[in-house]
Amino acid sequence: MSREIVSAYRAVVTGECNHCQWEALATSYPEMVEMYHDHLRADHPTAWLHA
């Protein structure tokens, strides 16, 4: 679901959805998890219930 990219400026966590083309950037893993779950609830409610 996500991976961490570290640059000279700050760590960035990337995430993507296995069900569609959704992608996101966050500054922490907890922030990415929240964004991903918000996306699943809104766009893929059945998948969110299984997560």
Backbone as CSV, one residue per row, in Angstrom:
resi,resn,N_x,N_y,N_z,CA_x,CA_y,CA_z,C_x,C_y,C_z
1,MET,0.814,-1.191,0.000,0.000,0.000,0.000,0.855,1.252,0.000
2,SER,1.929,1.280,0.784,2.690,2.518,0.843,4.179,2.226,0.863
3,ARG,4.928,3.263,0.601,6.386,3.181,0.715,6.885,4.533,1.172
4,GLU,8.068,4.561,1.750,8.627,5.813,2.266,9.757,6.263,1.370
5,ILE,9.744,7.544,1.040,10.795,8.163,0.248,11.450,9.224,1.127
6,VAL,12.756,9.144,1.281,13.465,10.113,2.120,14.273,11.013,1.204
7,SER,14.060,12.308,1.346,14.824,13.280,0.577,15.646,14.120,1.540
8,ALA,16.392,15.024,1.020,17.192,15.905,1.856,16.317,16.832,2.687
9,TYR,15.063,16.986,2.306,14.180,17.928,2.976,13.279,17.264,4.011
10,ARG,12.636,16.142,3.659,11.710,15.488,4.587,11.327,14.123,4.043
11,ALA,10.911,13.264,4.930,10.436,11.948,4.526,9.014,12.075,3.990
12,VAL,8.745,11.384,2.921,7.421,11.392,2.302,6.964,9.946,2.155
13,VAL,5.740,9.673,2.526,5.155,8.349,2.377,4.187,8.397,1.207
14,THR,4.330,7.450,0.296,3.419,7.378,-0.839,2.445,6.225,-0.621
15,GLY,1.273,6.347,-1.198,0.281,5.282,-1.104,-0.521,5.194,-2.374
16,GLU,-1.059,4.004,-2.608,-1.898,3.798,-3.780,-2.972,2.788,-3.431
17,CYS,-4.040,2.816,-4.206,-5.178,1.932,-3.991,-5.082,0.735,-4.929
18,ASN,-5.339,-0.442,-4.399,-5.341,-1.656,-5.226,-6.617,-1.800,-6.041
19,HIS,-7.601,-0.937,-5.788,-8.899,-1.044,-6.446,-9.114,-0.012,-7.545
20,CYS,-8.276,1.032,-7.588,-8.423,2.084,-8.598,-7.088,2.804,-8.772
21,GLN,-7.092,3.933,-9.422,-5.872,4.677,-9.728,-5.492,5.704,-8.657
22,TRP,-6.136,5.680,-7.487,-5.879,6.642,-6.410,-4.437,6.530,-5.933
23,GLU,-3.777,7.669,-5.801,-2.426,7.770,-5.265,-2.371,8.982,-4.350
24,ALA,-1.496,8.931,-3.358,-1.397,10.048,-2.421,0.001,10.136,-1.836
25,LEU,0.310,11.324,-1.323,1.548,11.582,-0.601,1.194,12.071,0.792
26,ALA,1.955,11.646,1.790,1.733,12.092,3.159,3.091,12.268,3.826
27,THR,3.102,12.946,4.954,4.361,13.177,5.663,4.621,12.147,6.756
28,SER,3.655,11.236,6.989,3.863,10.174,7.974,3.019,8.967,7.597
29,TYR,3.408,7.803,8.105,2.648,6.589,7.834,1.238,6.661,8.430
30,PRO,1.073,7.120,9.689,-0.299,7.241,10.224,-1.193,8.154,9.388
31,GLU,-0.629,9.240,8.878,-1.407,10.139,8.019,-1.836,9.418,6.743
32,MET,-0.930,8.611,6.166,-1.262,7.876,4.945,-2.346,6.846,5.221
33,VAL,-2.258,6.143,6.339,-3.274,5.145,6.676,-4.634,5.811,6.803
34,GLU,-4.688,6.964,7.461,-5.954,7.694,7.599,-6.502,8.113,6.229
35,MET,-5.636,8.639,5.369,-6.070,9.049,4.033,-6.584,7.850,3.228
36,TYR,-5.872,6.726,3.336,-6.260,5.528,2.592,-7.605,5.001,3.080
37,HIS,-7.795,4.953,4.390,-9.069,4.476,4.915,-10.210,5.431,4.570
38,ASP,-9.951,6.716,4.588,-10.964,7.680,4.158,-11.353,7.423,2.702
39,HIS,-10.353,7.167,1.858,-10.607,6.874,0.444,-11.428,5.592,0.305
40,LEU,-11.020,4.538,1.023,-11.763,3.280,0.925,-13.209,3.449,1.374
41,ARG,-13.429,4.142,2.486,-14.796,4.359,2.979,-15.643,5.084,1.945
42,ALA,-15.065,6.072,1.300,-15.811,6.893,0.345,-16.028,6.188,-0.996
43,ASP,-15.003,5.513,-1.503,-15.062,4.986,-2.867,-15.211,3.466,-2.972
44,HIS,-14.819,2.750,-1.927,-14.859,1.280,-1.954,-15.330,0.763,-0.589
45,PRO,-16.571,1.041,-0.200,-17.027,0.697,1.156,-16.938,-0.797,1.479
46,THR,-17.159,-1.660,0.520,-17.062,-3.093,0.796,-15.622,-3.488,1.112
47,ALA,-14.677,-2.955,0.371,-13.265,-3.216,0.637,-12.851,-2.650,1.991
48,TRP,-13.401,-1.493,2.360,-13.068,-0.890,3.645,-13.538,-1.786,4.794
49,LEU,-14.683,-2.414,4.662,-15.181,-3.302,5.707,-14.250,-4.502,5.907
50,HIS,-13.548,-4.904,4.874,-12.632,-6.040,4.959,-11.242,-5.625,5.419
51,ALA,-10.941,-4.337,5.404,-9.596,-3.855,5.770,-9.391,-3.795,7.265
